[in-house]
């Protein structure tokens, strides 16, 4: 399984995260917007933010959200916190249905079979000072 090259521009990505796994592990995950299956020249995207369908800028073919999600593939570089193995994975990815789902990907270390997770990063909450 060959990883796609590391992203240079996040506008080409559907999702990415870099995070620590426990104290000694690390994960870098990125998911490119898929190339158009018809012409393979451009990445699919919504032309306007409120659009319901994804379109190719080159051939103008449109895809429903279910078709788009079926084309997504994740790329993952990780360091296992249990055995320190540096692994790479590339496979199809099912995007969580909920925008608040905490787990983005579950996988096993290729060496020790440790069960690992890539979590959705949470925004830090800021406390407002109490008015006296």
Protein Blocks (a to p, Z undefined) as FASTA:
>chain_A
ZZddddfbfklpfbdcdddehjlbccdddddddddfklomaccddfbfklmbdcdfklop
acdfklmmmmpccddddddfklopacdddddddddfbfkbfbfbdcddfklopacddddd
ddddddddddZZ
